[in-house]
Amino acid sequence: MAKRTGRRAFLLQTAAISALAQPEPHAGLRARLELPRRPLRLVLDTDAANEIDDPFAIAYALRAPELHVEAVYSGTFVNKNAATPAEGQRQSYDEILRTLRKMEYQASPGFVLRGADRYLTGAPRPLENPAVDDLIRRAMEPREEPLWVVSLGCPTNVSAAIAREPRIVDRIVAAWIGGSPHGADSAADYNIQQDYEASRLLFDSGVALFEMPGYWVSEQMRTTRDELKRFL
């Protein structure tokens, strides 16, 4: 019995050493998630007119020396102020331009691009719009480091680009504010609920994904009306 136990321990130890010697299945994903030493190259995908946090995010990203924003895409949304995804996209596009004007930011032509005017859910064909076209083009450029796609709303634009050109999965990092903590009993998050198909595709695509759940995580970064009045 002791001999068998010793052999079993030896086999387990050998298997453990062998496993450690094998390349990590997700080593490529982890490598892409590592931040480069130079300014981070990114595009910003935002439903800017949906809530007040997006104009702040745009302003921060454009002023931060550690970030290099190459383009800003207008995302879609539906709420009491936008009855359709198309209206939400139009309002977001206008809000991005308004934010840049207030910042006195001199944007180059093609810096702000219109994104999806409908959700990916139920789409009979791949979505085509200037933002998706630009994202695919930038992702496929021959560069050493991946393109970061920072999405502040539902992930329709980035998922539409993946659906049209699956090769970009290995060339981008998706950073998305959406979903709930994985231990939660519900995925009742606004960004994930708006376009379930785009959200599902983002998780299932195999893209390097940096997820920032809204509920209980990013929502903790709060401010107040008094703070805004005092400092802005």
Phi, psi and omega per residue, in radians:
M1 nan -0.748 3.130
A2 -1.109 -0.661 -3.131
K3 -1.132 -0.743 3.126
R4 -1.110 -0.717 3.128
T5 -1.078 -0.726 3.124
G6 -1.125 -0.698 3.125
R7 -1.159 -0.704 3.140
R8 -1.107 -0.741 3.118
A9 -1.097 -0.696 3.124
F10 -1.103 -0.764 -3.135
L11 -1.136 -0.708 3.111
L12 -1.113 -0.713 3.131
Q13 -1.139 -0.724 3.123
T14 -1.110 -0.727 3.128
A15 -1.120 -0.687 -3.140
A16 -1.134 -0.753 3.119
I17 -1.116 -0.722 3.129
S18 -1.094 -0.718 -3.133
A19 -1.132 -0.683 3.131
L20 -1.161 -0.493 -3.119
A21 -1.373 -0.326 -3.121
Q22 -1.358 2.579 3.086
P23 -1.118 2.484 -3.140
E24 -1.132 2.305 -3.092
P25 -0.961 -0.607 -3.072
H26 -1.886 0.436 -3.100
A27 -1.057 -0.678 3.135
G28 -1.123 -0.686 3.118
L29 -1.143 -0.764 -3.128
R30 -1.116 -0.665 3.135
A31 -1.104 -0.691 -3.141
R32 -1.224 -0.448 -3.134
L33 -1.383 -0.185 3.120
E34 -1.255 2.339 -3.119
L35 -1.300 2.343 3.107
P36 -1.275 2.809 3.129
R37 -1.302 -0.538 3.114
R38 -1.415 2.986 3.111
P39 -0.949 2.399 -3.059
L40 -1.266 2.170 3.130
R41 -1.457 2.183 -3.071
L42 -2.661 2.837 2.905
V43 -2.081 2.579 -3.061
L44 -1.960 2.151 -3.111
D45 -1.962 1.976 -2.920
T46 -2.464 2.333 2.953
D47 -1.523 1.219 -2.858
A48 -1.048 -0.498 -3.086
A49 -1.591 0.014 -3.070
N50 -1.297 -0.890 -3.132
E51 -2.492 2.935 -2.993
I52 -1.262 -0.297 -3.055
D53 -1.201 -0.501 -3.042
D54 -1.175 -0.811 3.072
P55 -1.001 -0.627 3.067
F56 -1.109 -0.741 -3.138
A57 -1.121 -0.723 3.113
I58 -1.068 -0.849 -3.118
A59 -1.068 -0.764 -3.141
Y60 -1.094 -0.815 -3.078
A61 -1.091 -0.676 -3.099
L62 -1.301 -0.434 -3.125
R63 -1.678 -0.277 -3.055
A64 -1.284 2.159 -3.118
P65 -1.161 -0.376 -3.126
E66 -1.463 -0.023 -3.128
L67 -2.113 2.531 3.044
H68 -2.200 1.736 -3.098
V69 -1.460 2.090 -3.107
E70 -1.610 -0.449 -3.127
A71 -2.863 2.759 3.070
V72 -2.206 2.247 -3.119
Y73 -1.925 2.449 3.096
S74 -1.502 2.197 3.112
G75 -1.676 2.903 -3.113
T76 -1.771 2.798 3.061
F77 -2.874 2.861 3.038
V78 -2.337 2.249 3.022
N79 -2.699 -2.841 -3.074
K80 -1.148 -0.344 -3.121
N81 -1.731 -0.187 -3.137
A82 -2.390 1.875 -3.020
A83 -1.328 -0.403 -3.097
T84 -2.310 2.758 3.059
P85 -1.005 -0.640 3.136
A86 -1.090 -0.721 3.105
E87 -1.177 -0.688 3.091
G88 -1.071 -0.735 3.110
Q89 -1.117 -0.743 -3.130
R90 -1.106 -0.757 3.129
Q91 -1.122 -0.677 3.120
S92 -1.115 -0.746 3.115
Y93 -1.041 -0.811 3.135
D94 -1.118 -0.663 -3.118
E95 -1.194 -0.647 3.077
I96 -1.052 -0.830 3.133
L97 -1.103 -0.681 3.120
R98 -1.110 -0.738 3.122
T99 -1.085 -0.764 3.134
L100 -1.113 -0.680 3.114
R101 -1.116 -0.767 -3.140
K102 -1.140 -0.514 3.086
M103 -1.413 -0.187 -3.007
E104 0.981 0.738 -3.127
Y105 -1.586 2.168 -3.120
Q106 -1.532 1.674 -3.115
A107 -1.513 2.474 3.090
S108 -1.344 2.774 3.091
P109 -0.996 2.375 -3.135
G110 1.429 0.132 3.136
F111 -1.300 -0.657 3.098
V112 -1.867 2.155 -3.043
L113 -2.246 2.502 3.128
R114 -1.296 2.387 3.108
G115 -1.798 -2.690 -3.044
A116 -1.117 2.428 3.046
D117 -1.868 0.217 3.037
R118 -2.709 2.813 -3.122
Y119 -1.372 2.757 3.107
L120 -1.226 -0.489 -3.122
T121 -0.992 2.131 3.083
G122 1.349 0.109 -3.124
A123 -1.177 2.194 -3.118
P124 -1.292 -0.296 -3.140
R125 -2.546 2.829 3.130
P126 -1.018 2.454 3.137
L127 -1.282 2.380 3.103
E128 -2.173 2.212 3.089
N129 -2.818 2.906 -3.088
P130 -1.010 -0.655 -3.123
A131 -1.152 -0.800 3.135
V132 -1.114 -0.748 3.104
D133 -1.033 -0.782 -3.109
D134 -1.167 -0.721 3.131
L135 -1.063 -0.803 3.123
I136 -1.075 -0.772 -3.118
R137 -1.087 -0.822 -3.123
R138 -1.151 -0.700 -3.123
A139 -1.121 -0.592 -3.067
M140 -1.519 -0.034 3.082
E141 -1.125 2.476 -3.112
P142 -1.306 1.584 3.112
R143 -2.246 2.734 -3.101
E144 -1.262 -0.626 -3.043
E145 -1.834 2.630 3.138
P146 -1.239 2.752 3.030
L147 -1.517 2.234 3.062
W148 -1.539 2.308 3.106
V149 -1.987 1.833 -3.080
V150 -1.674 1.953 -3.051
S151 -1.916 2.120 -3.066
L152 -1.769 0.017 3.137
G153 -2.349 -2.624 3.076
C154 -1.195 2.539 -2.961
P155 -1.479 0.598 -3.065
T156 -1.038 -0.798 -3.080
N157 -1.120 -0.848 -3.099
V158 -1.187 -0.683 3.128
S159 -1.203 -0.627 3.078
A160 -1.112 -0.661 3.101
A161 -1.163 -0.699 3.109
I162 -1.135 -0.712 -3.140
A163 -1.108 -0.653 -3.126
R164 -1.362 -0.656 -3.118
E165 -2.379 1.487 -3.060
P166 -1.045 -0.350 -3.116
R167 -1.141 -0.354 -3.124
I168 -1.225 -0.230 3.108
V169 -0.969 -0.630 -3.122
D170 -1.544 0.079 -3.038
R171 -2.196 0.030 -3.134
I172 -2.299 2.857 2.904
V173 -2.118 2.209 3.110
A174 -1.699 2.107 3.037
A175 -1.940 2.046 -2.941
W176 -2.302 2.284 2.975
I177 -1.577 1.852 -3.112
G178 3.106 2.867 3.140
G179 1.402 -3.060 3.117
S180 -2.130 2.832 3.024
P181 -0.908 2.474 -2.990
H182 -1.144 -0.256 3.079
G183 -1.616 0.019 -3.108
A184 -1.298 2.782 -3.121
D185 -1.612 0.125 -3.133
S186 -2.657 2.598 3.037
A187 -1.903 0.569 -3.077
A188 -1.341 1.238 3.131
D189 -2.025 2.410 -3.050
Y190 -1.007 -0.804 -3.086
N191 -1.186 -0.545 3.136
I192 -1.450 -0.541 -3.095
Q193 -1.304 -0.540 -3.081
Q194 -1.053 -0.741 -3.100
D195 -2.394 1.497 -3.100
Y196 -1.064 -0.679 -3.100
E197 -1.147 -0.745 3.101
A198 -1.128 -0.680 3.110
S199 -1.136 -0.778 3.124
R200 -1.081 -0.777 -3.121
L201 -1.088 -0.679 3.141
L202 -1.072 -0.754 3.138
F203 -1.237 -0.638 -3.035
D204 -1.514 -0.198 -3.003
S205 -1.261 -0.398 -3.065
G206 1.547 0.115 3.127
V207 -1.200 2.608 3.020
A208 -1.154 1.992 -2.973
L209 -2.097 2.132 3.024
F210 -1.821 1.742 -3.041
E211 -1.673 2.302 3.077
M212 -2.056 1.640 -3.131
P213 -0.969 2.461 3.125
G214 -1.282 -1.086 -3.119
Y215 -1.137 2.282 3.046
W216 1.285 -0.117 -3.121
V217 -2.092 -1.501 -3.089
S218 -1.149 -0.383 3.126
E219 -1.198 -0.238 3.119
Q220 -1.266 -0.289 3.107
M221 -1.490 1.481 -2.992
R222 -1.961 2.792 2.996
T223 -2.364 -3.093 -3.119
T224 -2.289 2.867 3.076
R225 -1.033 -0.720 -3.117
D226 -1.107 -0.712 3.111
E227 -1.106 -0.738 3.138
L228 -1.125 -0.751 3.125
K229 -1.117 -0.670 -3.084
R230 -1.238 -0.769 -2.993
F231 -1.742 -0.262 -3.139
L232 -2.048 nan nan
